[in-house]
Amino acid sequence: MHDAPLRVTTPGGAYDVIIAHGALDCLPDHLNRIGLRGALWIISDDQVFPQYAPPLIERLRAAGYTVQGSTVPSGETSKDLAMVARLYDWLIGGGVERRDAVLALGGGVVGDLAGFVAATVLRGIALVHLPTTLLAMVDSAIGGKTGVNHPLGKNLIGAFHQPRLTLADTATLRTLPPRELRAGWAEVIKHAVIRDADLFVRLETIAGADPDSLQGDALAAIIRQAARVKIDIVNADERETGERMLLNYGHTLGHAIEAASGYGDLLHGEAVAIGMHLEAQIACRMGMVEPGFVERQERLLRAWGLPTALPPALDIDDLLERTLRDKKVRAGKVRWALPQGIGSATVRDDAPETLVRAVLEEAHARSP
């Protein structure tokens, strides 16, 4: 028997987050339970769709649903307005109606893209997240953020659009490429650092044994614990006016690194891991944490197979310029989510640019 669903409750919508092995088998029942009976439009990528969509479509059609599917190329490059326009053509050309629902089957890229399409077509139709990556299960499929990239920055075009349901089947992680799985642990570690010291210690313990052996109910339990951090913060601050900004730890520099790398050389979680290591050093120089914190976090990131070194080809001035175009900038000041210790973080806007530059230059000098 599966554990009780976690629950998101925000002004923009309330919904269950179900995380369990084999959860996709029960999707028709869940859709019927929440009153979604219109046509279903599955948006997936060309890697995930062949693995999971055919039996899912068969199951949904057997339950009486009308189902269509469309794929986009896998990877961050699909998160742009040209792909949004293509999906609009598919939906509107196919006769989409207001009572229909978009099913986002895939990782964070698919979820962000499909979510934005669902938020805007016909001024908004229902969205159901079916995350198939660890990163999406603990982070991007929860909380209602949708968006696509702009050449000047990541996720600069988007909308808040809460799903009607997030259903994560941890069995899908078995077919995830090892690098993609490792990238997802960055968000789990981030949640541990900002809010859950017990999770951080559990991750250290597992890393000391064999991280790759984590599966089944034990894997689902860790994912649920990490997801609960995201849910608690979203419930307190849906639209990122305060506490939700803590979830951006590692993302200010991580997004800048991603954009400067051209969205593709690094996976999102890899860029976030590097960003966490750099931003921990910023916090250390500001007197917020001891050097031992930086070292302990780096050990954990590396133990879970994540990079911490700044890519050598990146330009420091370019990275600094990109941080100033970040969505979190207010009145020209970068608002940083920075750690205060294991399980605690805060938002600061007083990190001097000279200090940030010094951290980046030192990291660049150490790049392999």
Contacts in CASP RR format, 6 or more apart in sequence:
PFRMAT RR
TARGET T0000
AUTHOR 0000-0000-0000
METHOD contacts of the structure
MODEL  1
MHDAPLRVTTPGGAYDVIIAHGALDCLPDHLNRIGLRGALWIISDDQVFP
QYAPPLIERLRAAGYTVQGSTVPSGETSKDLAMVARLYDWLIGGGVERRD
AVLALGGGVVGDLAGFVAATVLRGIALVHLPTTLLAMVDSAIGGKTGVNH
PLGKNLIGAFHQPRLTLADTATLRTLPPRELRAGWAEVIKHAVIRDADLF
VRLETIAGADPDSLQGDALAAIIRQAARVKIDIVNADERETGERMLLNYG
HTLGHAIEAASGYGDLLHGEAVAIGMHLEAQIACRMGMVEPGFVERQERL
LRAWGLPTALPPALDIDDLLERTLRDKKVRAGKVRWALPQGIGSATVRDD
APETLVRAVLEEAHARSP
2 18 0 8 1.000
2 20 0 8 1.000
2 23 0 8 1.000
3 19 0 8 1.000
3 20 0 8 1.000
3 220 0 8 1.000
3 224 0 8 1.000
5 16 0 8 1.000
5 17 0 8 1.000
5 18 0 8 1.000
6 16 0 8 1.000
6 17 0 8 1.000
6 18 0 8 1.000
6 19 0 8 1.000
6 224 0 8 1.000
6 227 0 8 1.000
6 228 0 8 1.000
6 231 0 8 1.000
7 14 0 8 1.000
7 15 0 8 1.000
7 16 0 8 1.000
7 17 0 8 1.000
7 231 0 8 1.000
8 14 0 8 1.000
8 15 0 8 1.000
8 16 0 8 1.000
8 17 0 8 1.000
8 142 0 8 1.000
8 143 0 8 1.000
8 162 0 8 1.000
8 166 0 8 1.000
8 231 0 8 1.000
8 234 0 8 1.000
8 235 0 8 1.000
9 235 0 8 1.000
10 143 0 8 1.000
10 162 0 8 1.000
10 234 0 8 1.000
10 235 0 8 1.000
10 238 0 8 1.000
11 238 0 8 1.000
12 160 0 8 1.000
12 162 0 8 1.000
12 238 0 8 1.000
13 162 0 8 1.000
15 34 0 8 1.000
15 162 0 8 1.000
15 163 0 8 1.000
15 164 0 8 1.000
15 165 0 8 1.000
15 166 0 8 1.000
16 30 0 8 1.000
16 165 0 8 1.000
16 166 0 8 1.000
17 142 0 8 1.000
17 166 0 8 1.000
17 168 0 8 1.000
17 227 0 8 1.000
17 231 0 8 1.000
18 30 0 8 1.000
18 165 0 8 1.000
18 166 0 8 1.000
18 167 0 8 1.000
18 168 0 8 1.000
19 137 0 8 1.000
19 168 0 8 1.000
19 170 0 8 1.000
19 220 0 8 1.000
19 223 0 8 1.000
19 224 0 8 1.000
19 227 0 8 1.000
20 168 0 8 1.000
20 169 0 8 1.000
20 170 0 8 1.000
20 220 0 8 1.000
21 169 0 8 1.000
21 170 0 8 1.000
21 171 0 8 1.000
21 216 0 8 1.000
21 217 0 8 1.000
21 219 0 8 1.000
21 220 0 8 1.000
22 169 0 8 1.000
22 170 0 8 1.000
22 171 0 8 1.000
23 167 0 8 1.000
23 168 0 8 1.000
23 169 0 8 1.000
23 170 0 8 1.000
24 52 0 8 1.000
24 56 0 8 1.000
24 130 0 8 1.000
24 167 0 8 1.000
24 169 0 8 1.000
24 171 0 8 1.000
24 172 0 8 1.000
25 59 0 8 1.000
25 169 0 8 1.000
27 56 0 8 1.000
27 59 0 8 1.000
27 60 0 8 1.000
27 130 0 8 1.000
27 167 0 8 1.000
28 59 0 8 1.000
28 60 0 8 1.000
28 62 0 8 1.000
28 63 0 8 1.000
28 65 0 8 1.000
29 63 0 8 1.000
30 165 0 8 1.000
30 167 0 8 1.000
31 37 0 8 1.000
31 40 0 8 1.000
31 60 0 8 1.000
31 65 0 8 1.000
31 101 0 8 1.000
31 128 0 8 1.000
31 165 0 8 1.000
32 63 0 8 1.000
34 164 0 8 1.000
34 165 0 8 1.000
36 101 0 8 1.000
36 126 0 8 1.000
36 128 0 8 1.000
36 164 0 8 1.000
37 65 0 8 1.000
37 99 0 8 1.000
38 65 0 8 1.000
38 66 0 8 1.000
38 97 0 8 1.000
38 99 0 8 1.000
38 100 0 8 1.000
38 101 0 8 1.000
39 65 0 8 1.000
39 66 0 8 1.000
39 67 0 8 1.000
39 68 0 8 1.000
39 96 0 8 1.000
39 97 0 8 1.000
39 100 0 8 1.000
39 101 0 8 1.000
40 60 0 8 1.000
40 65 0 8 1.000
40 66 0 8 1.000
40 67 0 8 1.000
40 68 0 8 1.000
40 100 0 8 1.000
40 101 0 8 1.000
40 103 0 8 1.000
41 67 0 8 1.000
41 68 0 8 1.000
41 69 0 8 1.000
41 70 0 8 1.000
41 90 0 8 1.000
41 91 0 8 1.000
41 96 0 8 1.000
41 100 0 8 1.000
41 101 0 8 1.000
41 102 0 8 1.000
41 103 0 8 1.000
42 49 0 8 1.000
42 53 0 8 1.000
42 56 0 8 1.000
42 57 0 8 1.000
42 67 0 8 1.000
42 68 0 8 1.000
42 69 0 8 1.000
42 70 0 8 1.000
42 102 0 8 1.000
42 103 0 8 1.000
42 105 0 8 1.000
43 69 0 8 1.000
43 70 0 8 1.000
43 71 0 8 1.000
43 72 0 8 1.000
43 87 0 8 1.000
43 102 0 8 1.000
43 103 0 8 1.000
43 104 0 8 1.000
43 105 0 8 1.000
43 110 0 8 1.000
43 111 0 8 1.000
43 113 0 8 1.000
43 114 0 8 1.000
43 117 0 8 1.000
44 52 0 8 1.000
44 53 0 8 1.000
44 69 0 8 1.000
44 70 0 8 1.000
44 71 0 8 1.000
44 72 0 8 1.000
44 104 0 8 1.000
44 105 0 8 1.000
44 106 0 8 1.000
44 110 0 8 1.000
45 71 0 8 1.000
45 72 0 8 1.000
45 73 0 8 1.000
45 74 0 8 1.000
45 75 0 8 1.000
45 78 0 8 1.000
45 106 0 8 1.000
45 107 0 8 1.000
45 109 0 8 1.000
45 110 0 8 1.000
46 71 0 8 1.000
46 72 0 8 1.000
46 73 0 8 1.000
46 74 0 8 1.000
47 74 0 8 1.000
48 74 0 8 1.000
48 105 0 8 1.000
48 106 0 8 1.000
48 107 0 8 1.000
48 110 0 8 1.000
48 132 0 8 1.000
49 69 0 8 1.000
49 71 0 8 1.000
49 105 0 8 1.000
51 172 0 8 1.000
51 175 0 8 1.000
52 105 0 8 1.000
52 132 0 8 1.000
52 172 0 8 1.000
53 69 0 8 1.000
53 105 0 8 1.000
56 105 0 8 1.000
56 130 0 8 1.000
57 67 0 8 1.000
57 69 0 8 1.000
60 67 0 8 1.000
61 67 0 8 1.000
68 94 0 8 1.000
70 87 0 8 1.000
70 90 0 8 1.000
72 78 0 8 1.000
72 83 0 8 1.000
72 86 0 8 1.000
72 87 0 8 1.000
72 110 0 8 1.000
72 113 0 8 1.000
74 109 0 8 1.000
75 109 0 8 1.000
75 264 0 8 1.000
76 109 0 8 1.000
76 149 0 8 1.000
76 258 0 8 1.000
76 263 0 8 1.000
76 264 0 8 1.000
76 268 0 8 1.000
77 263 0 8 1.000
77 264 0 8 1.000
78 109 0 8 1.000
78 110 0 8 1.000
78 113 0 8 1.000
79 109 0 8 1.000
79 112 0 8 1.000
79 113 0 8 1.000
79 147 0 8 1.000
79 148 0 8 1.000
79 149 0 8 1.000
79 155 0 8 1.000
79 263 0 8 1.000
80 148 0 8 1.000
80 149 0 8 1.000
81 148 0 8 1.000
81 157 0 8 1.000
83 113 0 8 1.000
83 148 0 8 1.000
84 113 0 8 1.000
84 116 0 8 1.000
84 117 0 8 1.000
84 120 0 8 1.000
84 148 0 8 1.000
87 113 0 8 1.000
87 114 0 8 1.000
87 117 0 8 1.000
88 117 0 8 1.000
88 121 0 8 1.000
91 117 0 8 1.000
91 121 0 8 1.000
92 121 0 8 1.000
96 121 0 8 1.000
96 122 0 8 1.000
96 125 0 8 1.000
97 122 0 8 1.000
97 125 0 8 1.000
98 122 0 8 1.000
98 124 0 8 1.000
98 125 0 8 1.000
99 125 0 8 1.000
99 126 0 8 1.000
100 125 0 8 1.000
100 126 0 8 1.000
101 118 0 8 1.000
101 125 0 8 1.000
101 126 0 8 1.000
101 127 0 8 1.000
101 128 0 8 1.000
101 164 0 8 1.000
102 114 0 8 1.000
102 115 0 8 1.000
102 117 0 8 1.000
102 118 0 8 1.000
102 125 0 8 1.000
102 126 0 8 1.000
102 127 0 8 1.000
102 128 0 8 1.000
103 114 0 8 1.000
103 128 0 8 1.000
103 130 0 8 1.000
104 110 0 8 1.000
104 111 0 8 1.000
104 113 0 8 1.000
104 114 0 8 1.000
104 115 0 8 1.000
104 118 0 8 1.000
104 127 0 8 1.000
104 128 0 8 1.000
104 129 0 8 1.000
104 130 0 8 1.000
104 131 0 8 1.000
104 141 0 8 1.000
104 163 0 8 1.000
105 130 0 8 1.000
105 132 0 8 1.000
106 130 0 8 1.000
106 131 0 8 1.000
106 132 0 8 1.000
106 133 0 8 1.000
106 136 0 8 1.000
107 131 0 8 1.000
107 132 0 8 1.000
107 133 0 8 1.000
107 135 0 8 1.000
107 136 0 8 1.000
107 140 0 8 1.000
107 141 0 8 1.000
108 131 0 8 1.000
108 133 0 8 1.000
108 135 0 8 1.000
108 136 0 8 1.000
108 140 0 8 1.000
108 141 0 8 1.000
108 268 0 8 1.000
111 129 0 8 1.000
111 131 0 8 1.000
111 136 0 8 1.000
111 140 0 8 1.000
111 141 0 8 1.000
111 146 0 8 1.000
112 140 0 8 1.000
112 145 0 8 1.000
112 146 0 8 1.000
112 147 0 8 1.000
112 148 0 8 1.000
112 155 0 8 1.000
113 146 0 8 1.000
113 147 0 8 1.000
113 148 0 8 1.000
114 127 0 8 1.000
115 127 0 8 1.000
115 144 0 8 1.000
115 146 0 8 1.000
115 147 0 8 1.000
115 161 0 8 1.000
115 163 0 8 1.000
116 146 0 8 1.000
116 147 0 8 1.000
116 148 0 8 1.000
116 157 0 8 1.000
116 158 0 8 1.000
116 159 0 8 1.000
116 161 0 8 1.000
118 124 0 8 1.000
118 125 0 8 1.000
118 126 0 8 1.000
118 127 0 8 1.000
118 146 0 8 1.000
118 161 0 8 1.000
119 127 0 8 1.000
119 146 0 8 1.000
119 158 0 8 1.000
119 159 0 8 1.000
119 160 0 8 1.000
119 161 0 8 1.000
120 159 0 8 1.000
124 161 0 8 1.000
126 163 0 8 1.000
126 164 0 8 1.000
127 161 0 8 1.000
127 162 0 8 1.000
127 163 0 8 1.000
127 164 0 8 1.000
128 163 0 8 1.000
128 164 0 8 1.000
128 165 0 8 1.000
128 166 0 8 1.000
128 167 0 8 1.000
129 136 0 8 1.000
129 141 0 8 1.000
129 142 0 8 1.000
129 163 0 8 1.000
129 165 0 8 1.000
129 166 0 8 1.000
129 167 0 8 1.000
130 167 0 8 1.000
130 168 0 8 1.000
130 169 0 8 1.000
131 137 0 8 1.000
131 140 0 8 1.000
131 141 0 8 1.000
131 166 0 8 1.000
131 168 0 8 1.000
132 169 0 8 1.000
132 172 0 8 1.000
132 173 0 8 1.000
132 176 0 8 1.000
133 173 0 8 1.000
133 176 0 8 1.000
133 180 0 8 1.000
133 181 0 8 1.000
133 184 0 8 1.000
134 173 0 8 1.000
134 176 0 8 1.000
134 180 0 8 1.000
134 181 0 8 1.000
134 183 0 8 1.000
134 184 0 8 1.000
134 185 0 8 1.000
134 187 0 8 1.000
134 188 0 8 1.000
134 223 0 8 1.000
135 180 0 8 1.000
135 183 0 8 1.000
135 184 0 8 1.000
135 186 0 8 1.000
135 187 0 8 1.000
135 268 0 8 1.000
135 269 0 8 1.000
136 168 0 8 1.000
137 168 0 8 1.000
137 170 0 8 1.000
137 223 0 8 1.000
137 227 0 8 1.000
138 184 0 8 1.000
138 187 0 8 1.000
138 188 0 8 1.000
138 191 0 8 1.000
138 223 0 8 1.000
138 226 0 8 1.000
138 227 0 8 1.000
138 230 0 8 1.000
139 187 0 8 1.000
139 191 0 8 1.000
139 230 0 8 1.000
139 247 0 8 1.000
141 163 0 8 1.000
141 166 0 8 1.000
141 168 0 8 1.000
142 166 0 8 1.000
142 227 0 8 1.000
142 230 0 8 1.000
142 231 0 8 1.000
142 234 0 8 1.000
143 162 0 8 1.000
143 163 0 8 1.000
143 230 0 8 1.000
143 231 0 8 1.000
143 234 0 8 1.000
143 238 0 8 1.000
144 160 0 8 1.000
144 161 0 8 1.000
144 162 0 8 1.000
144 163 0 8 1.000
144 234 0 8 1.000
145 155 0 8 1.000
145 158 0 8 1.000
145 160 0 8 1.000
146 158 0 8 1.000
146 159 0 8 1.000
146 160 0 8 1.000
146 161 0 8 1.000
147 155 0 8 1.000
147 157 0 8 1.000
147 158 0 8 1.000
147 159 0 8 1.000
148 155 0 8 1.000
148 157 0 8 1.000
148 158 0 8 1.000
149 155 0 8 1.000
149 156 0 8 1.000
149 157 0 8 1.000
149 259 0 8 1.000
149 263 0 8 1.000
150 156 0 8 1.000
150 157 0 8 1.000
152 259 0 8 1.000
152 322 0 8 1.000
152 325 0 8 1.000
153 255 0 8 1.000
153 259 0 8 1.000
153 322 0 8 1.000
153 325 0 8 1.000
154 255 0 8 1.000
154 258 0 8 1.000
154 259 0 8 1.000
154 263 0 8 1.000
155 255 0 8 1.000
155 327 0 8 1.000
156 325 0 8 1.000
156 327 0 8 1.000
160 238 0 8 1.000
160 239 0 8 1.000
162 238 0 8 1.000
168 223 0 8 1.000
168 227 0 8 1.000
170 216 0 8 1.000
170 219 0 8 1.000
170 220 0 8 1.000
170 223 0 8 1.000
173 181 0 8 1.000
173 219 0 8 1.000
174 215 0 8 1.000
179 267 0 8 1.000
180 267 0 8 1.000
182 304 0 8 1.000
182 305 0 8 1.000
182 306 0 8 1.000
183 267 0 8 1.000
183 268 0 8 1.000
183 269 0 8 1.000
183 270 0 8 1.000
183 273 0 8 1.000
183 306 0 8 1.000
184 269 0 8 1.000
185 203 0 8 1.000
185 211 0 8 1.000
185 304 0 8 1.000
185 305 0 8 1.000
185 306 0 8 1.000
186 269 0 8 1.000
186 270 0 8 1.000
186 272 0 8 1.000
186 273 0 8 1.000
186 276 0 8 1.000
186 301 0 8 1.000
186 304 0 8 1.000
186 306 0 8 1.000
187 226 0 8 1.000
187 269 0 8 1.000
187 272 0 8 1.000
188 199 0 8 1.000
188 203 0 8 1.000
188 222 0 8 1.000
188 223 0 8 1.000
188 226 0 8 1.000
189 200 0 8 1.000
189 203 0 8 1.000
189 273 0 8 1.000
189 276 0 8 1.000
189 297 0 8 1.000
189 300 0 8 1.000
189 301 0 8 1.000
189 304 0 8 1.000
189 306 0 8 1.000
190 247 0 8 1.000
190 249 0 8 1.000
190 250 0 8 1.000
190 272 0 8 1.000
190 276 0 8 1.000
191 199 0 8 1.000
191 226 0 8 1.000
191 229 0 8 1.000
191 230 0 8 1.000
192 199 0 8 1.000
192 200 0 8 1.000
192 203 0 8 1.000
192 226 0 8 1.000
192 229 0 8 1.000
192 342 0 8 1.000
192 343 0 8 1.000
193 200 0 8 1.000
193 249 0 8 1.000
193 276 0 8 1.000
193 297 0 8 1.000
193 339 0 8 1.000
193 341 0 8 1.000
193 342 0 8 1.000
193 343 0 8 1.000
193 345 0 8 1.000
194 229 0 8 1.000
194 246 0 8 1.000
194 247 0 8 1.000
194 249 0 8 1.000
194 337 0 8 1.000
194 339 0 8 1.000
194 343 0 8 1.000
194 344 0 8 1.000
194 345 0 8 1.000
195 229 0 8 1.000
195 232 0 8 1.000
195 233 0 8 1.000
195 246 0 8 1.000
195 343 0 8 1.000
195 344 0 8 1.000
195 345 0 8 1.000
196 225 0 8 1.000
196 226 0 8 1.000
196 229 0 8 1.000
196 343 0 8 1.000
197 342 0 8 1.000
197 343 0 8 1.000
197 344 0 8 1.000
199 222 0 8 1.000
199 225 0 8 1.000
199 226 0 8 1.000
199 229 0 8 1.000
200 300 0 8 1.000
200 342 0 8 1.000
200 343 0 8 1.000
202 222 0 8 1.000
202 225 0 8 1.000
203 222 0 8 1.000
203 300 0 8 1.000
203 304 0 8 1.000
204 300 0 8 1.000
204 303 0 8 1.000
206 214 0 8 1.000
206 222 0 8 1.000
207 300 0 8 1.000
207 303 0 8 1.000
207 304 0 8 1.000
208 303 0 8 1.000
211 303 0 8 1.000
211 304 0 8 1.000
214 222 0 8 1.000
230 247 0 8 1.000
233 243 0 8 1.000
233 244 0 8 1.000
233 246 0 8 1.000
233 247 0 8 1.000
234 244 0 8 1.000
236 243 0 8 1.000
236 244 0 8 1.000
237 243 0 8 1.000
237 244 0 8 1.000
237 245 0 8 1.000
238 244 0 8 1.000
242 347 0 8 1.000
245 328 0 8 1.000
245 335 0 8 1.000
245 337 0 8 1.000
245 347 0 8 1.000
246 337 0 8 1.000
246 345 0 8 1.000
246 346 0 8 1.000
246 347 0 8 1.000
247 337 0 8 1.000
248 328 0 8 1.000
248 337 0 8 1.000
249 276 0 8 1.000
249 279 0 8 1.000
249 337 0 8 1.000
249 338 0 8 1.000
249 339 0 8 1.000
249 345 0 8 1.000
250 272 0 8 1.000
250 275 0 8 1.000
250 276 0 8 1.000
250 278 0 8 1.000
250 279 0 8 1.000
250 337 0 8 1.000
251 272 0 8 1.000
251 275 0 8 1.000
251 337 0 8 1.000
252 275 0 8 1.000
252 279 0 8 1.000
252 323 0 8 1.000
252 326 0 8 1.000
252 328 0 8 1.000
252 334 0 8 1.000
252 336 0 8 1.000
252 337 0 8 1.000
253 274 0 8 1.000
253 275 0 8 1.000
253 278 0 8 1.000
253 279 0 8 1.000
253 319 0 8 1.000
253 323 0 8 1.000
253 360 0 8 1.000
254 271 0 8 1.000
254 272 0 8 1.000
254 274 0 8 1.000
254 275 0 8 1.000
255 271 0 8 1.000
255 322 0 8 1.000
255 326 0 8 1.000
256 319 0 8 1.000
256 322 0 8 1.000
256 323 0 8 1.000
256 326 0 8 1.000
257 266 0 8 1.000
257 271 0 8 1.000
257 274 0 8 1.000
257 275 0 8 1.000
257 310 0 8 1.000
257 311 0 8 1.000
257 314 0 8 1.000
257 319 0 8 1.000
258 264 0 8 1.000
258 266 0 8 1.000
258 268 0 8 1.000
258 271 0 8 1.000
259 322 0 8 1.000
260 314 0 8 1.000
260 315 0 8 1.000
260 318 0 8 1.000
260 319 0 8 1.000
260 322 0 8 1.000
261 271 0 8 1.000
261 311 0 8 1.000
261 314 0 8 1.000
265 311 0 8 1.000
266 274 0 8 1.000
266 307 0 8 1.000
266 311 0 8 1.000
269 306 0 8 1.000
270 306 0 8 1.000
270 307 0 8 1.000
273 301 0 8 1.000
273 306 0 8 1.000
273 307 0 8 1.000
273 308 0 8 1.000
274 307 0 8 1.000
274 308 0 8 1.000
274 309 0 8 1.000
274 310 0 8 1.000
274 311 0 8 1.000
276 297 0 8 1.000
276 301 0 8 1.000
277 294 0 8 1.000
277 297 0 8 1.000
277 298 0 8 1.000
277 301 0 8 1.000
277 308 0 8 1.000
278 310 0 8 1.000
278 359 0 8 1.000
278 360 0 8 1.000
278 363 0 8 1.000
279 336 0 8 1.000
279 337 0 8 1.000
279 338 0 8 1.000
279 339 0 8 1.000
280 289 0 8 1.000
280 293 0 8 1.000
280 294 0 8 1.000
280 297 0 8 1.000
280 298 0 8 1.000
280 338 0 8 1.000
280 339 0 8 1.000
281 294 0 8 1.000
281 359 0 8 1.000
281 362 0 8 1.000
281 363 0 8 1.000
282 336 0 8 1.000
282 338 0 8 1.000
282 351 0 8 1.000
282 355 0 8 1.000
282 356 0 8 1.000
282 359 0 8 1.000
283 289 0 8 1.000
283 293 0 8 1.000
283 338 0 8 1.000
283 339 0 8 1.000
283 340 0 8 1.000
284 290 0 8 1.000
284 291 0 8 1.000
284 293 0 8 1.000
284 294 0 8 1.000
285 355 0 8 1.000
285 358 0 8 1.000
285 359 0 8 1.000
286 338 0 8 1.000
286 348 0 8 1.000
286 350 0 8 1.000
286 351 0 8 1.000
286 355 0 8 1.000
288 338 0 8 1.000
288 339 0 8 1.000
288 340 0 8 1.000
288 341 0 8 1.000
288 346 0 8 1.000
288 348 0 8 1.000
289 339 0 8 1.000
289 340 0 8 1.000
289 341 0 8 1.000
293 339 0 8 1.000
293 341 0 8 1.000
293 342 0 8 1.000
296 342 0 8 1.000
297 339 0 8 1.000
298 308 0 8 1.000
301 307 0 8 1.000
301 308 0 8 1.000
302 308 0 8 1.000
309 363 0 8 1.000
309 366 0 8 1.000
309 367 0 8 1.000
309 368 0 8 1.000
310 360 0 8 1.000
310 363 0 8 1.000
310 364 0 8 1.000
310 366 0 8 1.000
310 367 0 8 1.000
311 367 0 8 1.000
312 364 0 8 1.000
312 367 0 8 1.000
312 368 0 8 1.000
314 364 0 8 1.000
316 357 0 8 1.000
316 360 0 8 1.000
316 361 0 8 1.000
316 364 0 8 1.000
319 360 0 8 1.000
320 353 0 8 1.000
320 356 0 8 1.000
320 357 0 8 1.000
320 360 0 8 1.000
323 329 0 8 1.000
323 334 0 8 1.000
323 356 0 8 1.000
324 332 0 8 1.000
324 334 0 8 1.000
326 334 0 8 1.000
328 334 0 8 1.000
328 335 0 8 1.000
329 335 0 8 1.000
330 349 0 8 1.000
333 349 0 8 1.000
333 350 0 8 1.000
334 349 0 8 1.000
334 351 0 8 1.000
334 356 0 8 1.000
335 347 0 8 1.000
335 348 0 8 1.000
335 349 0 8 1.000
336 347 0 8 1.000
336 348 0 8 1.000
336 349 0 8 1.000
336 351 0 8 1.000
337 345 0 8 1.000
337 346 0 8 1.000
337 347 0 8 1.000
338 345 0 8 1.000
338 346 0 8 1.000
338 347 0 8 1.000
338 348 0 8 1.000
338 351 0 8 1.000
339 345 0 8 1.000
340 346 0 8 1.000
END
